[in-house]
Amino acid sequence: MVLQGLAKPRPSGLPGSIPGGGVLNLFKMEHKLIAKKGERCKICTCGKSKIMPICDDTHRKLNEEENTNYKSLKITSSEDTILDLTSSNWE
């Protein structure tokens, strides 16, 4: 699995930019992920992962503290593919 990042990098600190570069959509964050055939990916659904869009299990602490029930989305690709990922939960 390879995190490709956002399509149009911009320097951090500019309006509409995010740390590390990239353009922030006004309503959601968008990521591209290269999934290799047979490889299992864990995708964040809570929006709190430090390595977005990959799940780092931060949701477990969030679930305990805020009585939520977030779980990672598991994807296994049947072929090499590029995934365009978005979520309204991602900050």
MARTIRO-637024 format. One record per atom (N, C-alpha, C, O, CB): atom name; x, y, z. Coordinates in steps of 0.05 Angstrom, whole numbers. Glycine has a CB too. Layout:
<roros>
RORO | atom | east | north | up
RORO | CA | X | Y | Z
...
</roros>
This chain:
<roros>
RORO | atom | east | north | up
RORO | N | 17 | -23 | 0
RORO | CA | 0 | 0 | 0
RORO | C | 18 | 25 | 0
RORO | O | 37 | 26 | 16
RORO | CB | -19 | 0 | 24
RORO | N | 12 | 43 | -17
RORO | CA | 28 | 68 | -19
RORO | C | 9 | 91 | -18
RORO | O | -10 | 93 | -33
RORO | CB | 44 | 69 | -46
RORO | N | 15 | 109 | 1
RORO | CA | -1 | 133 | 4
RORO | C | 9 | 154 | -16
RORO | O | 33 | 162 | -15
RORO | CB | 0 | 145 | 33
RORO | N | -8 | 162 | -34
RORO | CA | 1 | 180 | -55
RORO | C | -3 | 209 | -47
RORO | O | 10 | 227 | -59
RORO | CB | -14 | 174 | -81
RORO | N | -20 | 215 | -29
RORO | CA | -25 | 243 | -21
RORO | C | -45 | 256 | -39
RORO | O | -59 | 244 | -54
RORO | CB | 1 | 258 | -20
RORO | N | -45 | 282 | -37
RORO | CA | -65 | 298 | -52
RORO | C | -53 | 306 | -79
RORO | O | -29 | 309 | -82
RORO | CB | -73 | 322 | -36
RORO | N | -71 | 310 | -98
RORO | CA | -63 | 315 | -125
RORO | C | -48 | 341 | -130
RORO | O | -30 | 342 | -146
RORO | CB | -87 | 315 | -143
RORO | N | -55 | 363 | -116
RORO | CA | -43 | 389 | -121
RORO | C | -30 | 399 | -96
RORO | O | -42 | 414 | -81
RORO | CB | -65 | 409 | -131
RORO | N | -4 | 392 | -92
RORO | CA | 9 | 402 | -68
RORO | C | 12 | 432 | -67
RORO | O | 17 | 445 | -88
RORO | CB | 36 | 389 | -65
RORO | N | 9 | 444 | -43
RORO | CA | 14 | 472 | -39
RORO | C | 31 | 475 | -14
RORO | O | 29 | 458 | 4
RORO | CB | -13 | 488 | -37
RORO | N | 47 | 495 | -12
RORO | CA | 63 | 499 | 12
RORO | C | 45 | 502 | 37
RORO | O | 23 | 514 | 35
RORO | CB | 81 | 524 | 9
RORO | N | 54 | 492 | 59
RORO | CA | 39 | 495 | 84
RORO | C | 37 | 524 | 92
RORO | O | 55 | 540 | 85
RORO | CB | 51 | 478 | 106
RORO | N | 16 | 531 | 106
RORO | CA | 13 | 559 | 115
RORO | C | -3 | 576 | 97
RORO | O | -12 | 598 | 105
RORO | CB | 40 | 571 | 119
RORO | N | -8 | 568 | 72
RORO | CA | -25 | 584 | 54
RORO | C | -54 | 577 | 59
RORO | O | -60 | 555 | 68
RORO | CB | -17 | 578 | 24
RORO | N | -72 | 596 | 53
RORO | CA | -101 | 589 | 55
RORO | C | -107 | 565 | 38
RORO | O | -99 | 563 | 15
RORO | CB | -118 | 613 | 47
RORO | N | -122 | 546 | 50
RORO | CA | -129 | 522 | 36
RORO | C | -108 | 501 | 36
RORO | O | -111 | 480 | 23
RORO | CB | -136 | 529 | 8
RORO | N | -86 | 505 | 51
RORO | CA | -65 | 485 | 52
RORO | C | -66 | 469 | 78
RORO | O | -79 | 478 | 97
RORO | CB | -37 | 498 | 49
RORO | N | -53 | 446 | 79
RORO | CA | -52 | 430 | 103
RORO | C | -22 | 424 | 108
RORO | O | -6 | 425 | 90
RORO | CB | -68 | 404 | 100
RORO | N | -15 | 418 | 133
RORO | CA | 13 | 412 | 140
RORO | C | 24 | 390 | 122
RORO | O | 10 | 370 | 117
RORO | CB | 16 | 404 | 169
RORO | N | 48 | 393 | 111
RORO | CA | 60 | 374 | 94
RORO | C | 52 | 378 | 64
RORO | O | 62 | 364 | 47
RORO | CB | 51 | 346 | 102
RORO | N | 36 | 398 | 59
RORO | CA | 28 | 404 | 31
RORO | C | 2 | 390 | 24
RORO | O | -5 | 370 | 36
RORO | CB | 49 | 396 | 12
RORO | N | -12 | 401 | 5
RORO | CA | -37 | 390 | -4
RORO | C | -59 | 410 | -3
RORO | O | -58 | 429 | 12
RORO | CB | -44 | 365 | 12
RORO | N | -80 | 406 | -18
RORO | CA | -102 | 424 | -18
RORO | C | -125 | 413 | -2
RORO | O | -133 | 390 | -5
RORO | CB | -111 | 430 | -47
RORO | N | -136 | 429 | 15
RORO | CA | -158 | 420 | 32
RORO | C | -184 | 429 | 19
RORO | O | -189 | 453 | 15
RORO | CB | -156 | 432 | 61
RORO | N | -201 | 410 | 13
RORO | CA | -228 | 415 | 2
RORO | C | -243 | 429 | 25
RORO | O | -239 | 422 | 48
RORO | CB | -242 | 389 | -8
RORO | N | -261 | 448 | 19
RORO | CA | -275 | 462 | 40
RORO | C | -293 | 443 | 57
RORO | O | -298 | 450 | 80
RORO | CB | -292 | 483 | 28
RORO | N | -301 | 421 | 47
RORO | CA | -320 | 404 | 61
RORO | C | -308 | 377 | 69
RORO | O | -318 | 364 | 87
RORO | CB | -344 | 399 | 44
RORO | N | -287 | 368 | 57
RORO | CA | -275 | 342 | 63
RORO | C | -246 | 340 | 55
RORO | O | -237 | 356 | 38
RORO | CB | -292 | 319 | 50
RORO | N | -232 | 321 | 66
RORO | CA | -204 | 317 | 59
RORO | C | -204 | 294 | 39
RORO | O | -218 | 274 | 42
RORO | CB | -187 | 311 | 83
RORO | N | -187 | 296 | 18
RORO | CA | -186 | 276 | -2
RORO | C | -158 | 264 | -2
RORO | O | -138 | 278 | 1
RORO | CB | -192 | 288 | -30
RORO | N | -156 | 237 | -6
RORO | CA | -131 | 223 | -7
RORO | C | -131 | 203 | -29
RORO | O | -152 | 193 | -37
RORO | CB | -125 | 209 | 20
RORO | N | -108 | 198 | -40
RORO | CA | -105 | 176 | -60
RORO | C | -87 | 155 | -47
RORO | O | -67 | 161 | -34
RORO | CB | -92 | 186 | -87
RORO | N | -95 | 130 | -51
RORO | CA | -80 | 107 | -40
RORO | C | -76 | 87 | -62
RORO | O | -95 | 79 | -75
RORO | CB | -95 | 95 | -15
RORO | N | -51 | 78 | -65
RORO | CA | -46 | 57 | -85
RORO | C | -47 | 30 | -70
RORO | O | -31 | 25 | -52
RORO | CB | -18 | 61 | -99
RORO | N | -67 | 14 | -77
RORO | CA | -70 | -12 | -64
RORO | C | -60 | -34 | -83
RORO | O | -68 | -35 | -106
RORO | CB | -100 | -17 | -57
RORO | N | -42 | -50 | -73
RORO | CA | -31 | -72 | -89
RORO | C | -49 | -97 | -87
RORO | O | -62 | -101 | -66
RORO | CB | -2 | -79 | -80
RORO | N | -49 | -113 | -107
RORO | CA | -65 | -137 | -108
RORO | C | -60 | -155 | -84
RORO | O | -37 | -161 | -77
RORO | CB | -60 | -153 | -134
RORO | N | -82 | -163 | -70
RORO | CA | -80 | -180 | -47
RORO | C | -72 | -167 | -21
RORO | O | -72 | -180 | 0
RORO | CB | -61 | -202 | -53
RORO | N | -65 | -142 | -22
RORO | CA | -57 | -128 | 2
RORO | C | -81 | -117 | 17
RORO | O | -99 | -106 | 5
RORO | CB | -37 | -105 | -5
RORO | N | -81 | -120 | 44
RORO | CA | -102 | -110 | 60
RORO | C | -96 | -82 | 71
RORO | O | -74 | -77 | 81
RORO | CB | -107 | -130 | 84
RORO | N | -115 | -64 | 67
RORO | CA | -112 | -36 | 76
RORO | C | -132 | -31 | 99
RORO | O | -155 | -40 | 97
RORO | CB | -116 | -16 | 53
RORO | N | -124 | -17 | 119
RORO | CA | -142 | -8 | 140
RORO | C | -146 | 22 | 137
RORO | O | -127 | 37 | 140
RORO | CB | -131 | -15 | 169
RORO | N | -170 | 31 | 131
RORO | CA | -176 | 59 | 126
RORO | C | -190 | 71 | 150
RORO | O | -207 | 59 | 163
RORO | CB | -195 | 62 | 101
RORO | N | -181 | 95 | 158
RORO | CA | -192 | 109 | 181
RORO | C | -221 | 118 | 175
RORO | O | -227 | 128 | 153
RORO | CB | -174 | 134 | 188
RORO | N | -238 | 114 | 195
RORO | CA | -266 | 125 | 192
RORO | C | -272 | 146 | 213
RORO | O | -292 | 160 | 211
RORO | CB | -285 | 102 | 195
RORO | N | -255 | 148 | 234
RORO | CA | -261 | 168 | 255
RORO | C | -250 | 196 | 249
RORO | O | -260 | 216 | 259
RORO | CB | -249 | 158 | 281
RORO | N | -229 | 197 | 232
RORO | CA | -218 | 223 | 225
RORO | C | -195 | 232 | 243
RORO | O | -186 | 255 | 240
RORO | CB | -239 | 243 | 224
RORO | N | -187 | 216 | 262
RORO | CA | -167 | 224 | 282
RORO | C | -139 | 211 | 278
RORO | O | -121 | 217 | 293
RORO | CB | -177 | 218 | 309
RORO | N | -136 | 194 | 257
RORO | CA | -111 | 181 | 253
RORO | C | -89 | 201 | 247
RORO | O | -93 | 222 | 235
RORO | CB | -113 | 161 | 229
RORO | N | -65 | 195 | 257
RORO | CA | -41 | 212 | 252
RORO | C | -29 | 207 | 225
RORO | O | -12 | 221 | 216
RORO | CB | -20 | 208 | 274
RORO | N | -38 | 185 | 211
RORO | CA | -27 | 178 | 185
RORO | C | -49 | 174 | 165
RORO | O | -50 | 155 | 150
RORO | CB | -10 | 151 | 187
RORO | N | -67 | 194 | 164
RORO | CA | -90 | 193 | 146
RORO | C | -82 | 187 | 117
RORO | O | -62 | 197 | 108
RORO | CB | -105 | 219 | 147
RORO | N | -97 | 171 | 103
RORO | CA | -123 | 159 | 110
RORO | C | -120 | 132 | 123
RORO | O | -140 | 118 | 127
RORO | CB | -140 | 157 | 85
RORO | N | -95 | 124 | 129
RORO | CA | -91 | 97 | 141
RORO | C | -99 | 98 | 171
RORO | O | -94 | 117 | 185
RORO | CB | -61 | 89 | 138
RORO | N | -112 | 77 | 179
RORO | CA | -121 | 75 | 207
RORO | C | -96 | 69 | 225
RORO | O | -81 | 50 | 219
RORO | CB | -143 | 53 | 211
RORO | N | -93 | 84 | 247
RORO | CA | -72 | 78 | 266
RORO | C | -84 | 69 | 293
RORO | O | -70 | 69 | 313
RORO | CB | -54 | 103 | 270
RORO | N | -109 | 61 | 293
RORO | CA | -124 | 52 | 316
RORO | C | -130 | 73 | 337
RORO | O | -137 | 67 | 360
RORO | CB | -109 | 29 | 329
RORO | N | -128 | 99 | 330
RORO | CA | -135 | 121 | 347
RORO | C | -164 | 119 | 355
RORO | O | -172 | 128 | 377
RORO | CB | -130 | 148 | 334
RORO | N | -181 | 107 | 338
RORO | CA | -210 | 104 | 344
RORO | C | -215 | 89 | 370
RORO | O | -236 | 93 | 383
RORO | CB | -224 | 91 | 321
RORO | N | -197 | 71 | 377
RORO | CA | -202 | 55 | 402
RORO | C | -203 | 73 | 426
RORO | O | -220 | 70 | 444
RORO | CB | -179 | 34 | 405
RORO | N | -184 | 92 | 428
RORO | CA | -184 | 111 | 451
RORO | C | -208 | 129 | 449
RORO | O | -221 | 135 | 469
RORO | CB | -158 | 127 | 451
RORO | N | -214 | 139 | 424
RORO | CA | -237 | 156 | 420
RORO | C | -263 | 142 | 428
RORO | O | -280 | 154 | 441
RORO | CB | -238 | 165 | 390
RORO | N | -266 | 117 | 420
RORO | CA | -290 | 102 | 428
RORO | C | -293 | 100 | 458
RORO | O | -315 | 103 | 468
RORO | CB | -289 | 74 | 416
RORO | N | -271 | 96 | 472
RORO | CA | -272 | 93 | 501
RORO | C | -279 | 120 | 514
RORO | O | -295 | 120 | 533
RORO | CB | -245 | 83 | 511
RORO | N | -266 | 141 | 505
RORO | CA | -269 | 167 | 518
RORO | C | -296 | 180 | 511
RORO | O | -308 | 194 | 528
RORO | CB | -247 | 186 | 509
RORO | N | -306 | 177 | 487
RORO | CA | -330 | 191 | 478
RORO | C | -354 | 173 | 473
RORO | O | -374 | 181 | 461
RORO | CB | -324 | 206 | 453
RORO | N | -351 | 147 | 481
RORO | CA | -373 | 128 | 478
RORO | C | -383 | 126 | 449
RORO | O | -407 | 127 | 444
RORO | CB | -396 | 135 | 497
RORO | N | -364 | 125 | 430
RORO | CA | -370 | 122 | 402
RORO | C | -364 | 93 | 394
RORO | O | -354 | 77 | 410
RORO | CB | -355 | 142 | 384
RORO | N | -369 | 86 | 369
RORO | CA | -364 | 59 | 360
RORO | C | -351 | 58 | 332
RORO | O | -359 | 44 | 314
RORO | CB | -391 | 44 | 358
RORO | N | -330 | 75 | 329
RORO | CA | -315 | 75 | 304
RORO | C | -299 | 49 | 301
RORO | O | -289 | 38 | 320
RORO | CB | -296 | 99 | 303
RORO | N | -297 | 40 | 276
RORO | CA | -280 | 17 | 269
RORO | C | -266 | 24 | 242
RORO | O | -276 | 41 | 227
RORO | CB | -297 | -9 | 266
RORO | N | -243 | 12 | 238
RORO | CA | -230 | 17 | 212
RORO | C | -245 | 2 | 190
RORO | O | -257 | -18 | 194
RORO | CB | -200 | 8 | 213
RORO | N | -242 | 13 | 166
RORO | CA | -253 | 0 | 142
RORO | C | -231 | -16 | 130
RORO | O | -210 | -5 | 122
RORO | CB | -265 | 22 | 121
RORO | N | -235 | -43 | 128
RORO | CA | -215 | -60 | 116
RORO | C | -221 | -65 | 87
RORO | O | -243 | -73 | 80
RORO | CB | -213 | -87 | 132
RORO | N | -200 | -62 | 70
RORO | CA | -203 | -66 | 41
RORO | C | -180 | -84 | 32
RORO | O | -157 | -80 | 39
RORO | CB | -203 | -39 | 26
RORO | N | -187 | -105 | 17
RORO | CA | -168 | -122 | 4
RORO | C | -173 | -120 | -26
RORO | O | -194 | -127 | -36
RORO | CB | -169 | -152 | 14
RORO | N | -153 | -110 | -41
RORO | CA | -156 | -106 | -69
RORO | C | -152 | -131 | -85
RORO | O | -134 | -147 | -79
RORO | CB | -137 | -84 | -79
RORO | N | -169 | -136 | -105
RORO | CA | -165 | -159 | -122
RORO | C | -146 | -154 | -145
RORO | O | -139 | -172 | -161
RORO | CB | -193 | -168 | -133
RORO | N | -138 | -129 | -148
RORO | CA | -118 | -121 | -168
RORO | C | -105 | -95 | -160
RORO | O | -115 | -81 | -142
RORO | CB | -132 | -118 | -196
RORO | N | -82 | -89 | -172
RORO | CA | -69 | -63 | -166
RORO | C | -88 | -41 | -175
RORO | O | -99 | -42 | -197
RORO | CB | -41 | -61 | -182
RORO | N | -92 | -22 | -157
RORO | CA | -111 | -1 | -163
RORO | C | -105 | 24 | -147
RORO | O | -91 | 23 | -127
RORO | CB | -140 | -10 | -157
RORO | N | -115 | 47 | -156
RORO | CA | -112 | 72 | -142
RORO | C | -140 | 78 | -130
RORO | O | -160 | 79 | -144
RORO | CB | -102 | 95 | -160
RORO | N | -140 | 82 | -104
RORO | CA | -165 | 89 | -90
RORO | C | -166 | 119 | -85
RORO | O | -147 | 130 | -74
RORO | CB | -168 | 73 | -63
RORO | N | -188 | 132 | -92
RORO | CA | -193 | 160 | -85
RORO | C | -211 | 159 | -61
RORO | O | -234 | 150 | -63
RORO | CB | -206 | 176 | -109
RORO | N | -201 | 169 | -38
RORO | CA | -215 | 167 | -13
RORO | C | -223 | 194 | -3
RORO | O | -207 | 213 | -3
RORO | CB | -198 | 152 | 8
RORO | N | -248 | 196 | 7
RORO | CA | -257 | 220 | 20
RORO | C | -275 | 213 | 43
RORO | O | -287 | 191 | 43
RORO | CB | -272 | 239 | 0
RORO | N | -277 | 230 | 63
RORO | CA | -296 | 226 | 85
RORO | C | -302 | 252 | 98
RORO | O | -284 | 269 | 102
RORO | CB | -284 | 206 | 106
RORO | N | -327 | 257 | 105
RORO | CA | -334 | 281 | 119
RORO | C | -325 | 281 | 148
RORO | O | -325 | 302 | 161
RORO | CB | -364 | 285 | 118
RORO | N | -316 | 258 | 158
RORO | CA | -306 | 256 | 186
RORO | C | -276 | 265 | 187
RORO | O | -266 | 272 | 208
RORO | CB | -308 | 228 | 196
RORO | N | -262 | 265 | 164
RORO | CA | -234 | 272 | 165
RORO | C | -230 | 302 | 168
RORO | O | -242 | 318 | 154
RORO | CB | -220 | 262 | 139
RORO | N | -212 | 309 | 186
RORO | CA | -206 | 338 | 191
RORO | C | -184 | 347 | 173
RORO | O | -177 | 370 | 174
RORO | CB | -198 | 342 | 220
</roros>
